[in-house]
Amino acid sequence: MDTLQLVSIFLEVAIVIISLMLALGKGKKYGWGFALTFAIYVFYDLAKLYLLSIPNSALYPSFFVATISALLAVWSLYKKT
C-alpha cells in the first residue's frame, strides 16, 4: 500500500468529519455537500485501493454525484459572499 494514498484517505475522512460539524453544529448547509462529496471520495479511493469488486458502472456515477455535490456546495458559498 502506498503511504501517501492512505494519508490522503485519512485526510478525506477528516474533511467529512469537519464538514458534518459545519452542517450539524453550525447549521451551514454547504457542510452537507462537502461531507457527501468527500464520503464518496473515501468510498471510491478505498474501493480502488483494496480492489473491491464494485463495477465501474456503480463507481463512476457515484464520483459524478460527488462532483455535483461539491459544485452545489461551492455555489452555495459563492452566493453567501
C-alpha positions in Angstrom: 0.0 0.0 0.0 1.1 3.5 -0.8 1.5 5.6 2.4 0.7 8.8 0.6 -2.6 7.3 -0.6 -3.5 6.2 2.9 -2.7 9.6 4.3 -4.9 11.1 1.6 -7.8 8.9 2.5 -7.3 9.8 6.2 -7.4 13.5 5.3 -10.6 12.9 3.3 -12.2 11.3 6.4 -11.1 14.3 8.4 -12.8 16.6 5.8 -16.0 14.5 6.1 -16.0 14.9 9.9 -15.3 18.6 9.8 -18.0 19.1 7.1 -20.5 17.3 9.3 -19.5 19.5 12.2 -20.3 22.5 10.0 -23.6 21.1 8.9 -24.8 19.8 12.3 -23.1 22.1 14.7 -23.1 25.4 12.9 -26.1 24.9 10.6 -24.1 25.5 7.5 -25.9 23.7 4.6 -22.9 23.6 2.4 -21.3 21.3 5.0 -23.7 18.6 3.8 -22.4 19.0 0.3 -18.8 18.7 1.3 -19.5 15.8 3.6 -21.2 13.9 0.8 -18.5 14.7 -1.7 -15.7 13.5 0.5 -17.5 10.5 1.8 -17.9 9.4 -1.8 -14.2 10.1 -2.4 -13.3 7.9 0.6 -15.5 5.1 -0.7 -14.1 5.4 -4.2 -10.5 5.5 -3.1 -10.9 2.5 -0.7 -12.7 0.6 -3.5 -9.8 1.2 -5.8 -7.1 0.7 -3.2 -8.5 -2.7 -2.0 -9.6 -3.8 -5.5 -13.1 -4.3 -4.3 -15.5 -6.0 -6.8 -17.5 -2.9 -7.4 -18.3 -2.4 -11.1 -17.3 0.9 -12.7 -21.0 1.3 -13.6 -21.5 2.0 -9.9 -18.3 3.8 -9.1 -18.3 6.3 -11.9 -21.9 7.6 -11.3 -21.0 7.9 -7.5 -18.0 10.0 -8.4 -20.2 12.2 -10.6 -22.6 12.7 -7.7 -19.6 13.8 -5.6 -18.7 16.3 -8.3 -22.2 17.7 -8.4 -22.3 17.8 -4.6 -19.1 19.8 -4.5 -20.3 22.2 -7.2 -23.5 22.9 -5.3 -21.7 23.4 -2.0 -19.2 25.8 -3.6 -22.1 27.6 -5.4 -23.8 28.0 -2.0 -20.7 29.5 -0.5 -20.3 31.9 -3.5 -23.9 33.1 -3.2 -23.3 34.0 0.5 -20.3 36.3 -0.2 
